[in-house]
Amino acid sequence: MRRGSFTSKEDLVEKLRRFLAYFNETIAKPMTWTYTGRPANNAFSERPRTWRELRQTEKRWKQLALVGTYL
């Protein structure tokens, strides 16, 4: 739609229809659905931690280790 040149609403609709026909004939591929309607086993798993979060965790363990050596 950006930088499009349309003389009227009908012109816009016609160009969209031609694009959709072209896209469906040349680019679009059929999709095989695999969703069964049930959530996956890992659907509620935690997101992977970022490197900063991992680094903070490492620092905490080192601090805990230092405290343990002074006791």
Stockholm file with secondary structure:
# STOCKHOLM 1.0

chainA/1-71         MRRGSFTSKEDLVEKLRRFLAYFNETIAKPMTWTYTGRPANNAFSERPRTWRELRQTEKRWKQLALVGTYL
#=GR chainA/1-71 SS CTTCCCSSHHHHHHHHHHHHHHHHHHTCCCCCCCCCSSCCTTTTCCCCCCHHHHHHHHHHHHHHHHHHHHC
#=GC SS_cons        CTTCCCSSHHHHHHHHHHHHHHHHHHTCCCCCCCCCSSCCTTTTCCCCCCHHHHHHHHHHHHHHHHHHHHC
//
